[in-house]
Amino acid sequence: MYKEAPWNLMGDGYIILYKFKKDFIKNNLYTQEFLRDNTSGGIGCVMIVDYKISDVGPYRELLFIPGKFNFNGNKLNTISKIYVSTEDSVVNGIRNWGIPKEICCAHIEKEKDIEEFLFSKDGEEIIKIMFKNNKLKFPVNTKLMPFPLLQKYDNKLFYTNFYGHGIGNFSKIKEISINEKYFPNIQFFKPLAVIRVSNFNIVFPKSKVEVINK
């Protein structure tokens, strides 16, 4: 089912912020070749999201943004690895924004202030992570923490500025395990911050698309 952008999405999720070393970003298996020598550092992140509402129904998502890259005079982010739990999200992510989504299974368990996520593919674990959440709440807005995206897919460049807001509270990672076969091994990096965002509303507009001359 194809649903043209813009999309409006609502749900809950986690943003795990990191400051990765340039060598880690450059040498990471999932960094696209055209950006590999243009690393500028900056803030990277892992996002784990439970979309309750989207233009193609509910789905769950795991993604990795390594940091900023210099490209045509701008500093931009790129999603270098991403999994989602429905085929409709895979198809539309690629077609609308050039985001290289892959299918996975996702399971969530929640009890009071503890929340655990398990993402798997072909019967193998991708990531298992447990959070413990603080009760103090504060507003979250992409105006304060923007992630302008650049994606390359099928000889096209996709530029996307998504925006949104929600209610945040700080969290801690209690447990984490990662299968390097499927996802960057960030478990030995210390996060700058872990933020749970609840009741968020995000808009993914149409991308600006440039065709690359072969």
N, C-alpha and C positions, 0 to 999 in steps of 0.2 A: 504494500500500500504506500503510494508516494504522496507526501504532503509537503507542498512547497513552503519555503520560509517566507515570512517570519514565523517562528514558533514561540508559544508561551508555555513555560514549564513551571510546575510547583512541586515542592517536596521538602525533604530533609537530607542533610549530608554532612560530610567532614572535609575540611581543608587542612592538610598537613603541610606546613611551610618549611622549606629547606633553603640553605645557601650552599649549593653544590660547588665543588672545585671545577675549574674550567677543564682540567684533564679528564675528570669523570664524565663531564658532558660530552666532550669531544670524542672520547674513546668508547662511549656507550654504544652498545650494539644497535639501539633503536633510534639514535640520532641520524636524521636523513643526511645523505652525503652532501647535498648542496648547502647545508648549514654547518657542516662539521668544523670548518675552519673560521667560522664567523661568531664563535661564542663570545658573549660579552658578560657572562656571569648573571648577576641579579638573583631574584627570588624565583625558585622553582617550587613545585608542589606535587603532592599526590592528592587526588580528590576521589572520594567514595560517596556515591549519591544514590538516594532512593527517590526516584521521580514518581510521585503519586499521580500526577496529571501531566500529560504531554499531548502533542497533536497526533501521536500514534499510540496513546494509552500508556499505562504504567510500565516502567522498566527500571533496572538498576545498572549502575555504571562504576567502573574503576578506570582511572586515567592517570597518566604521568606527564607532567610538564617540566622539562629539565631546567629551564631558565630563559634568559633573554638571548636573542641573536641579533647581530647587526645585519640589516638587509635593506639595500637601497636607501640608506640614510636614516632608517628607523630602527628602533629596538623593539623586537616583537617576540612573542612566545609562540611555541608550537606544541601541539599534542603529539608526542612521539609514540605513545603506546596507550591503547584504550580498548576496554572490553565492555560490552553491554549484554543485557539478558534477553533481548528480542531481536528477531530478524528485521522487523520493520525499522527499528532504530539503526541497525547496521546500514541498511539500504539508504535511508534518508540522510544519515550522517555523512556518508560518502558523496551522495549526489548533491546535497545542498551546500555543504561546507568543506568538502574534501577531507573530512576527518576519517582516518583509517580504522574504523570500528571493526571489532571482531566479536563473534558470538561467544557467550559463556553461560554458565549457570551461577546464580547468586542466591545466597541464603543469609537471612538475618535472624539473630536471636537477641531479645531485649528483656532486661529485668531491672527495674528501677533505674539507677544511674549507670548501669553497665550495658554496653551494646557490642555485639560481636558480628563480624561479617566474614563469610567464606565465599570466595570466588573460585570457580574451578572450570576446567576445560578438558574434554575427552576423558573425564574421570580422574584427572590429576588436579591437585590443588595449585591455584595461582598465588593466592594470598589468603592468609587467615589473620585477622587482626581484631583485638579487643580494646575498647575504649572505656574509660571511666570519666564521667562528665561532672563538671562543676555546675552549681545552680545559679551563679551570678550571670545575668543576661545583659546584653548590650546590642545596639543596632549594627548591622553589617551592610555595607553598600559597595558596589564595584567602583564607585567614584573614588573611594579611598584605596582600593586594591584592584586596579584594572589589569586585565590579562588580554591585551590585543593579540589576536591569533593570526598566524600565517601557516597555511597548509599547502602542500604540493601533492597533486594527484592527477594522473592521466594527462601530463603535459599542461596542467593548469595550476595557477597560483590563486588561492582563495584567501582573501583578507576579511576578517570578521571581528567586529567589536560587540561582544555580547554584554548585556548589562542586567543588573538585578539588585535585589535587597532581601533581607531576612533578619531573623533574630539569632544572635550568636551567643555562645557561652564557651569558655575554655574547657579543654578536655586533655586527658593524658592517655598515651598508649600503654596499656598494661601488658599485652602480649602481641607479638608479631612473628610470622614466619612467611617466607617468600620462596617460591620456586623460580630460580633464575632462568629456567627454560622458557618462562612465559612473561617475566616482568623484571624490571631493573631491581637489583638487590640494594634497597635503601635501608634495610633494617639496622645497619651499623652506623648510620648517620643520625646525629641528634637533631630533632626538629627545632626550628626557631619558635614555632607555636603550633598547637593543634586546636582548631576551632570547629565546634559543631554549629551548623547553621540550620535552624528549624523554620518551617513555614516560609521558605523562600519563594520568590517569584523571579524567574529569569526569562529574558527575551533574547532569542537568537535571531537576529535580522538576516536579510539576504546578504550574502557575501559579495564583495567586489571581486570579480574574476578576471584574471589576465591569462591569455593563451600564450604559452611559451613557444617561441619559434624554434623548430628543430634544426 
